[in-house]
Every structure is written in C-alpha cells, then in structure tokens.
C-alpha cells in the first residue's frame, strides 16, 4: 500500500479507523483508541500544515 498511487491521506485515515472499529478490542478500549487516534490525527494534520503549508501556498495550481 505504501507504494500505491491510489492510496491517499484519506485512505490511510480510513484504514486506521477501520482497524480500530473491527479489532478485537472491547467497546471501552475501542472508544479509548478512537480518542487517542483523533488527538494524534489533529496533531499530525497541524504538523503537515506547519511543515508544508508555505510550500503548498507557493504552488501554482492553476497552471495545470
């Protein structure tokens, strides 16, 4: 999947969520896992924006 051009950020997020949802964890453990995932996902998205936001802003998306 890592080398697949069809896998995008949304796909990775969905895979992680499904991994929790269909795991053998108890309902309470799943809720804890979802909370941890949401917190870490927010941190990750903020890091992406902080790290690559200036680069993305400089891209000329209308030239294609």
PENORBEL-V870841 format. One line per field, one symbol per residue. burial: I if it has 24 or more other ideal C-beta (glycine too) atoms within 12 Angstrom, else O. A space follows every 50 residues. Layout:
# PENORBEL-V870841
burial: ???
This chain:
# PENORBEL-V870841
burial: OOOOOOOOOOOOOOOOOOOIOOOOOOOOOOOOIOOOIOOOOOOOOOOOOO OOOOOOOOOOOOOO
